Amino acid sequence: MLSVMREQATSWFIKIILGAIVVVFALWGVGNYGAQQLSKVAAVNGEIITMEQYRNAYNNLLERYRQMYGDRLDNKTLDMLQLDRQALDGLIEQELIIQQARELDFRVADEELATAIGEIDAFQRNGRFDPDLYRRVLGSNRLTPESFEMLQRQSMLTRKMRSFVQGTVKVSDHEARQYFDWKNAEVKIDYVRFDPADFPYEPTEAEATDYYESHRDDYKIEPKAKATYIHFDPETYEDEVTVADEEIAAYYDAHPDEFKTEAAVTARHILVKTESDDPPEAVQQKKEHALEIMEKARAGEDFAELAKTYSEGPSAARGGELGEFKKGDMVKPFSDKAFSMEPGEISEPVLTRFGWHVIKVEAVHPESVRTLEAATDDIRKKLAGERAKTLAYDAAEAVYDATFDGDDLVKIAEARNLTAHETDWFTKSGPEEGIKNRSRFAAAAFDLQLMAISDIKDFGDGYYMIQTTEKAPEKQAPFEDVAEEVRDDLVAQKQSELAAEAAEAFLEKASEGQADMAAAAEAEEGIAVDTTDFFKREGSIPGIGYEREIAAGAFGLSQKNPYPETPITGKQGIYVIRFSARKTPDAAAFQKEKASVKEQLLQQKKFKAFNTWLSEVRARSEIEQFIDLESQQTG
């Protein structure tokens, strides 16, 4: 069916492609979809979601979060993320979308699919689709052409369904002005801050013990473990490795691309977005807007400031900065134009599937090739490192193959002239010393039964075998062990309560008859009134900082109702606020940003419309769940 595509080397760029093109299917597992396992996880209107799909979906999500969080992805974070629920919900919602698309007889023709895949830059060489590169890129990511094409077809089908649902969403000028005014209105307030630290409190022993008893769950001793481990560090095997000059030359000859620095440019751009369903007149109107921006730039206006004002792309906040990029990093029309320009040149608008781009090239970096002589040290280090790591793994494997659960890892190490390290007690955050990747080490150790020996673990700095020798479960901390912490917590709570009571009393006095806050403060010793400058709803409050609750309260006030009903708790204390003044954006400011405001609001409304539609579809569908999710996690 797509035989021409069956006939593509490993490329890091596939990570971007799989994220951007199959993003709708990020929760879908990859496998042999024609031979799904019989075990069922859920059914959506009779269509089965298999355990294979669920496990793949869960593991794909887990890998994505590992890349996002790195070493910070601990068990607590995993519990908070609820990957099991995310994975299953994603599969269910995807099935609902596909079912609705089929009901409406939406299809993706083979020719349409072939064209879409052929236009993916990661599968192109010299601007043309390369079937061999296609297969190799997919293979390096454990994908077959069949499974990728199925995902791509369903992704395209989903986009059609999304476009259909969102097609009627419009934004009027009136809506845009209301949104602009809401977002850009400014207020300033008078305020008094009641700092809990200004309300000293000394608890009695009885109060402290009562507080401890009513908050026992806050004072637990974490589970702990002790472990013995052998670290097979590649660095210790480097002396056993030699790399001949002939091998270095052979590596250099076999990997020419590794020593070639592709031509690149450094550029900025301003994007005026278009939609795939825009009529020709709308596309032309947006081009004219892009031409106006281009003229401003060519007339000498600062390009970065123009980008901040007009660009509708994610780089707008950075002044349109794209940094340095290679030709294959950008969509073809954009790259073709950027690589034909000279430093300082500003382009005519260029149309891509994202919209109209005005490009400014800031620097051109010609292609270059490192000589063998210049690359020799790096090649030698790389080959030696790879061989040392192989030797380290071979050594770990030899030990692992000769061990059984219950064996003493210390004696095993001694018999082989290896060093066994013994940790002190550690929690799930990991040992304090000796381990680079503490949280992953701890997770592996806590998963083991007592005296069981782990399989070979790669924690990024070599290989480990771990034996958990002792475990201490979570338990209640005795009062005497946490008495100081209990007293500190009790004092903090009481001080906050006293500050809140003082704030309540002051608010009641100040708001009587809409009295002036300053007049009320004069009658109270130690109370000072401050006034902010103007601030926006979502911005930082001058003199206070970023306080969402205070900002929300301030924008709910007016000249007629100048005080909130209650004081507001902030990060630095309890606040009593009073309305001072408000500014509304003028019409000229709105007209300047009207196009981008309408586009931003349109995307918000489209997102909400699709989610509302999907919720309605889900509500009227028959969905059955057959498993206990927690027992099926595959991390």
N, C-alpha and C positions, 0 to 999 in steps of 0.2 A: 504494500500500500504506500509506504514511503520508502521504497527500495533504494532510491538514489541516496537516501540519508543513512542507509545501513552501512555504507561503505566508508574520528575527531579526537595533542599530547596533553598531559595533565596540566591544568591551568588553575591558578588561584582565583581567576576571574569567575569560575563557575560558582564560587561562594556567593558572589553578587547576583549572578543570574538566578540561582536557585532561590535566593532571598527575594529578588524583585519580580521574577516572572512566575514562580510557583508559590508566591507568598500566600495566596488563598489556600494553598494546600500544605502550609507549614505544619499543620497538625495531622496530615495524612502520612501514614507509613509508606515505605517503598518495599515492595516485595513481589511475589508472584501472585498477582491479583486474579489470575485464572484458576488458581488452585488454593483458595483460601481455606484456612482451618475451619473445622466444623464447630468448634467451641464458640458460643455466642456471648457477646458482651451486651448488646442492645438490639432492638428492632425499631425501625422507623417506618411506620405505615406498612409493616410486613417485610421491609428490606433489612437484611441482617448486617450488623456491624460485628466483625469477627474479633476474636482475641488477638489474632495476628495484626490486624489493623490497629487495635488499641495499643498493643505493646510497642509497635513501631512509632505510633503517634506520641506515646509517652516518652520514649527514648529520644525521639527527634526534639521534643520540647526540652527535655533535660539537657541535651547537647547545646541547644541554643542558649539556655540560661547559663550553662557552664562557660560558654564563650563570653557572655555578657558580664558575669560576676567574677569569673576566675576563682581565686582562692577564697573569696568572700561567700561562696555558695555553700553554706553549712546546712546542717539538718533543720535548724530553726527557720532559715529562709525558705528551704524547700517546703516545709509544712505550711508556711504562710502563703506560698505561691499556689498551693493546691493543684499541682500538675495533673493529678489523676482526673480531677473535675474539668480542668481546662482541656485536656486531651479528649475526653468523652464528649463534652459539649461541642468542641470543634468538629468532631466527626458527625455528630447528630445534625448540627446546623448545615454542614456541607451536604449531607445527604438530602436534607429538606430543600436546599437551593437547587440541587440537581433534579430532584423529583418535580419541582415546580417548573423548571426549564423544559423538562420533557413534556409536561402537560401542555405547555404552550407551543410545543413542537419546535423549539429552538434547536438548531443543529450547527455543527462545525464541520464544514466540508473538508475532505482530504487535502484539496488544493489550498484551502485557507490555512490549514494546520501546517502544511509544508512551507508555505510562504512565511508564516510567523516564525518557525524554527530557523529557516534560512536567513532571517534578518537578525538573529541573535549574534552579537559581536563575538562572544566567546567561542563560537563555532566557525568563525571566519578567518581566513588567511589571505592577506593582501586584498581585503575588501570583498572576498568571495567565500561562499559557504564551502567548507572542506569536510567531506563525509568522513575521512579517516580521523581528523581532529575531533569531530563530533563524537565518534565512538570512543575515542581514548579519554576525552574529558568526562563523558558519562561513566565509563568504566572505572576511572580513578575515584569516582564518588559512589561506587557500588550501585549504579543505575544501568539498566538496559535501555536501548532505544525504545522498546515497547512500553516499559513502565513510564519513562519520561514523556513519551508522546501521549500516553493516557492521561497523565497529570496535566500536560499542556493543553490537551483537548478539553478536559474538564475545567481547567482554569479559564480558558477562553469562553466556555459555555457559561461559567459563573459570571464573567464580566458582562456577557450579553444580558444575563438576567438582572444584574445590578443596574446596567444602563437602562433597561426597560422599566424597572421600578422607580429609578431616579429621574426618568426622562421628563416627567411633568413638573419637576421642582423648579420654581422660578423665584427670583428676588426682585421686588419692586423698588423703585427709588425711595418710596416712603419707608419701607422696611430697612433699607440700607441706611437711611438718615437716622432712624430710630436707634439702630445698632451702633452707628458711629457716635451718636450723642451719648448713649449709655456707656460705651467703652472709653470715651475721651472726656466726659464731664469731669470737673475737678471741684473738690471742696476743701475748705480748711476748717479746723476745729480748735476750740479751746479745750484744754484737758488738765486734769490733776491725776498724778500717779501715786497710788498708795503702795509703797514697797513693803512686802511682808517682813523684810529684815529690820524695818523700823518698829516692829511690834514684838519686843522680847517676850519669851515664854520659858519658864522653867518647870518641866513636868515632875510630878512626884513618882516614886517607885511604883506605887499602885497604878497610876495612870499608864506608866510604861508597860507594866505586865498586862493590864487590860487591853492595851493597844496590840500587844504581841498576840494575845489569845484571839482577838478578832481579826487578825491579819496573818494567821499562821502560814497560809499558803505562800506568802511573800518571803518567807524565811526558810528556804530549803537548802540542804547541802547537795550540790549537783552530784550525779553519778560519776564515779572515778574508776580508773583502771591503771594497771601497771603492765608493761610489756617488755619483752626481749625482742631485739631485732638484729638482723644482719644487713648491712648496707653494702651493696655491690656497686661501688663508685667507679665509673669509667676512668676517672683521673688516675686511679691506682693501677690501671692496666696500660697506661700510655707508654711506660718504659718497655713494654713487650712488643710495641708496634714500631715497624719501620716502613717508610714509604719511599720507594725508589724514584729517582728523577724520571725514569721512563714511564712510571705509572702516572706521575703528575702531568707529563706531556700528553699521555693517552687520554686522561680525564679532560684536559683542556681541549683536545681535538674533538672529543665526543660530546662536549657540552658548549658549543659556541655561543648559544643564546645567553648562557649564564654570565658571560664576560662582555656581552654587548649591552651598552646603554642606549636604549631607543631614543630617537628624537623626541623631544618634549617641548611643550610651551607652558608658560605661566600666564594665566588670564583671569579676567573678571567677566561677568556677564549680567545682563538685566533680562529677566524673563517676563514676557506678557503671555499668560497661559491661554491655551485654546483647549476645547473639549473635542473628543472624537465625533460627537454628534452636532457640533456647531455648523450652522448653515454657512454657505460661502460668504454671504454678506457680513456675518459676524467675524469670520476669520479675517476678512479684508479690513473691517473696522479696527480690529486689534492690531493689524499690521500698521495701520495709520497711526495708532497710539505709539507703537514701537518706533516709528519713523520720527515722531515728535521728540521722543526721548533721545534718539540718535542725534538729532539736530542740536539738542541742548548740550550733549556730550562733545560733539564736534565744535561747538561754539566756545568750548573751554570750561564748561561747568564740571565740577569735580565728579568723576565717574562713580566713585564709591558712595558719595552722598546721593547721587541719582538712584543708585541701586537700592539704597536703604529706603528711599522714598517710593520708588515705582516698582521694583522687582517683586514678582509674586512667587519666586522660588525660595527654597530653604536657605540659600546663601545670602539672602537680602540683608539679614542682620550683620553679616560680615562685609557689607559693601560689595556684594556680588563676587567675593573672592573664591576662586576655584583652586588656587594653588597650582602646583606643577602637575601636568598630566600627559600621558602618552596618547597616541592616536586611537588605540583601541579602547581607551577608558571612557570615551564619550560616544554618543550616537553619531552615526556616520556624517550626516549633513553638518553637524556642529564641528566635528573634528576636521572635516575637509576644509571648512572655511577657516578655522583657527590656524591650521597648519599652512595655509597659503598667505598668511598675513605677516607684516613686519612689526617689530616692537613699537608700541605707541599708537598703532593703527586701530581705528574703531570701525567695525563692520556695518554694512547694511543689515537690516533684520534678516535672520536665518530661521526658516521654519523647520521644526522637528515635531515629533509626536507629542512633545510637551508644550509647544507653543512657539512664539516668536522670540528669538534671542538677539540682543545687541551685544556684541563681543568686543572687548578691549584686550589685545595681547600686550602683556607687559614685558615678556622676555621670551627668546627662542633659544632652545638648547639642542644643538646638533647631535646626531648619532655619534657615538664613540665606541671603541673596542679596547679593552685592557689587553696589554701584551702578556705573553706567557711569563716573562720575567717579573712583571708587576703582580701577577696573580699567583705565582708559585707558593709563597708563604701561606696564603689563604687556602689554596688547594691542599697543601700538605696538612695543614691544621684540620681541615674538614675531613679528609680521608682518615687521618689518624684518629680523630674523634669518633668517626663512625665505626672503625675497627675496634677501638677501645670499648665502645658501648656494646658491640657484638660479643667481645670477650667477657665483659661484665655479665651480660645476659646468659652466655654459655655457662659461666661459673654458677650463677644463680640456678639455672636449670639443672645442673648436675647435683646441687645440694637438694633442690626440691624433689627430684626424682628418687632420691635416696631417703626421704623422710616420710614419717607417718604421724598422724595426729597423736599427741601424747608423748612423742619423743621430746627430749630436752634440747632446745635450740642452742643452749650454751655448750653442751657436750658435743653436739654436731659441729659447731664452729671450731672448738678446740681440736677435734679430730682432723680437721681440714686446714689447720693453721689460719683460721679466719677469726675476726673479732666480733663477738656478740656484745651488743650494747644493751644495758638495762635502764629503763626509764624510771623516774620517780612517779608518784601518783600524778595523773593528769585527768582533766575533764574533757568534754567533747570539743573544746577549742584546741586540744593537742598538747604535747609535751612542751615545756618551756625552753628546753635547750636541745641542740643536736639535730633537730628535724627542720628541713626547709619548708615543706608543705605540711604544716601542723594539722590543719583541719582534715585533710584527706587521710593522713596517717591515723588520726583519732577515729575517723569513721570506719576505717578498715579494722582497727583494733576492737572497737566496740561491737562490730558485727560478728566477731569470732567467739566461739565457745571457749571456756577456760581450757588452756593448754593445747588448743587447736592451733595448727600452723597455717598461715595464709598461703595462697598461691603467690606467684611473683607479682609484685606491685611496682608500677612505674609512676613515681611521683615527680618526674621532671629532672631530678638530679641523680639518676641512676635507678637501680632496682633494689627492692626491699623484700625480705621475708620476715613476717611478724608472728610472734607467739604471745598471746595475752595470758599473763601469769596470775593476775589478781583482778577482781572486780568488786567495787563497793556500790550498792544501789543508792538511788536518791533517798534521802531521809530528812526528817524534820530537824532543823537546827535548834539545839537547846537555847533557852532564853539567855543564859549567861554567856554563850558564845557570840550572840548577836545583839547584846544589850545596847551597845553604843549605836549600832545602826538603827535599832528600834527607836531609841530616844531621838536620833536625828530626824527620822521620818515623822515621828509624832510632833516634834517641834515645828518642822516645816508645815505640817498640816494645820496645826493650831495658829501659826503665824499667818498663814493664808486666810484662815477663817476670821482672825481679828482684823486683818487688812480689809477683807470683804465687808465686815460689819461697819468699819469706819467709812468705807466708800459708800455703803448703803445710806448711812446717816447723813453724809455730806450731800449725796444726790437728792435726798428728800428735802433737805434744807435749801439747796441751791435752786431746785425746780419749783419751789413754792411760788406761785404767781409768776412763773417764768423769770425769776430773779436773775440778776447778773451773777455769773459764776465768781467773778473777782470780788464782788461785794460779800458773797457768802464766805469766801476764803479769808477775807480780812478779819472776820470774826473768829477764825480758828487758828490757833497757834501751830506753826510749822507746816502749813499748807500753802503751796505755791501753784499758781496757774500759769501754764505755758500755752503758746499758740503755735500751731504748725503753719508752714507755708501751704500753698495749694498742692494737692496730690490727686492722682487718678485712682480709680476703683481697684485696679490690679497692681498698683505700684507701691513702692516703699513710702512710708509716712515720715516726713521730715521730723527729726527729733525723737521718733519712736521706733522706726524700722519697719520691716515687713510684717504686718499683723493683719491677717485676713479677717478676723472677727471684728477688730476695731474699724477697719475700712468698711466692712459691710454695715456695721452700725452707723458709721458716719454718713454713708450715702442714704440711709433710711431716715435721716433727720431733715428738718426744714426750719424756716423762720417761724412757722406756726407751731411746730413741735420740735423744739430745739434740743430736748434731752431724751436719751433712751430710757426705757422702762427700768432697766437694771444696770449696774456697773458691768464693765466688760473685762474679763480676765485675759491678760496678755502674757507674753514671755517674761516681762520684767516687773509684773505686778498687776494690780487691779486699777482700772482706769474709769474715771468719770469724765465723760466728754460732753461738749456742747457745740451745736452748730454755730459756725461763724459766718461763712459765705460760700457761695457756689458760682462756678463759671461753666457756661455751656459753649461748646465749640461753635464757631461762626460758619456761615454757609460757604465761604471761600475755602476754608479748611476742608470741608466735606467734599466740595467739587474737585479739589486737588487729589483726593484719595478715593473718590467715588468708585472707580473701576476696581481697585484692589479690595475695597470693602465689600462690594457686591460679590466678588469672586470668593472671598473668605467666608462670607455668610452663606453663599450658595453651597460650598463644600460642607459646611456644618449642617445645613438643612438636608442635603443629600444623605449624609451619614445617618442623621436621625431618621429620615424617611425609610431608609433601607432597614435599619435596626427595628423600627416599629413594624414594618411589613414582616420581617423575619419572626418577630415575637408573635404576631398574629397567626402566621403559618404554623408555628410551633404549638400554639395554644389549641388549634383545631386539629392537630395531628395526633395519631396514636403512637406513643413512644413507650417502649418497655425496656427496663434495665434488668439484666439477669445476674449481675455480680456485685459483690461488695468491693468497691473501688480500692479501699485501703489495702486489702489483701492481695491486690493484683499489681501493685507498683513494681516497676522493673528497674529502678535506679541502681 
